[in-house]
């Protein structure tokens, strides 16, 4: 980005905020209290967007998500628990919802 492009972008941000975001000093620019507030919120938005991209990527490769399972109660400890343990090795962020019933629904 060029110096003039950056200056225009900062001027637009200040116009949108309706207040100065920077104090111009002989040493350069310093954030005002309003600028610090904007910076803090922008950082939160950036981190939230990064978290969203990460979650979507994990879901895309099926490392995260919810798996619903129905089973009869006596199969859970002997059959289902070992299978879930194996499943969690490759998909550690998965969430399971297990319903047990004594008969078919």
URTA-V277126 format. One record per backbone hydrogen bond with DSSP energy under -1.0 kcal/mol. CO is the residue of the C=O (numbers start at 1). NH is the residue of the N-H. E is the energy in kcal/mol with one decimal. If there is no record, write none. Layout:
BEGIN
((CO,NH,E) (CO,NH,E))
END
This chain:
BEGIN
((2,6,-2.5) (3,7,-2.4) (4,8,-2.3) (5,9,-2.1) (6,10,-2.6) (7,11,-2.3) (8,12,-2.3) (9,13,-2.3) (10,14,-2.4) (11,15,-2.3) (12,16,-2.6) (13,17,-2.3) (14,18,-1.8) (21,32,-2.4) (23,30,-2.0) (25,28,-1.5) (28,25,-3.6) (30,23,-3.7) (32,36,-2.5) (33,37,-2.0) (34,38,-2.6) (35,39,-2.6) (36,40,-2.4) (37,41,-2.2) (38,42,-2.7) (39,43,-2.3) (40,44,-1.9) (41,45,-2.4) (42,46,-2.4) (43,47,-2.6) (44,48,-2.5) (45,49,-2.5) (46,50,-2.1) (47,51,-2.6) (48,52,-2.4) (49,53,-2.4) (50,54,-2.2) (51,55,-2.7) (52,56,-2.6) (53,57,-2.3) (54,58,-2.4) (55,59,-2.3) (56,60,-2.3) (57,61,-1.6) (58,63,-3.3) (59,62,-1.2) (63,93,-1.2) (65,95,-3.0) (67,97,-2.7) (69,99,-2.7) (71,101,-1.6) (72,75,-2.1) (73,76,-1.1) (75,79,-2.4) (75,80,-2.5) (76,81,-2.7) (79,83,-1.4) (80,84,-2.7) (81,85,-2.1) (82,86,-1.8) (83,87,-2.2) (84,88,-2.5) (87,91,-1.6) (91,94,-1.6) (95,67,-3.1) (97,69,-3.0) (99,71,-2.4))
END
